[in-house]
Amino acid sequence: MKFLADENIHADIVAWLRAQGCDVLYAAETLAHRPDDDLLAIARHEGRVLVTDDKDFGELVFHRKLVSRGIVLIRLENARITDRLHRLAQVWADVEAQAEDKFIVVSQRKVRIRGVLRGK
């Protein structure tokens, strides 16, 4: 699966996703300081699901009605990176299987899934 990782995603998470076989475009490497709506458009255009820890993407897709191929919001910011990676390893197969066209929130206790507007 193809992902665009927001620059706020820890580099160890990007490395872990790549080790899982995911095609990950990392904003910190090539798209630094781009506005959120630009990242969303790039992800949509390239058929990538956006991975972020920025709640503003919820505003973009649910209130401003911007289309998306999917968003995975990782809400584990207070956990150590090893704990974040452990949590992702626990839920990633399910997250990846459902990520397209969904807004998925991964927290320490649960995974919430909601549909989003889809663009071609």
Secondary structure, 3 states (H helix, E strand, C coil): CEEEECCCCCHHHHHHHHHCCCEEEEHHHHCCCCCHHHHHHHHHHCCCEEEECCCHHHHHHHHCCCCCCCEEEECCCCCCHHHHHHHHHHHHHHHHHHCCCEEEEECCCCEEEEECCCCC
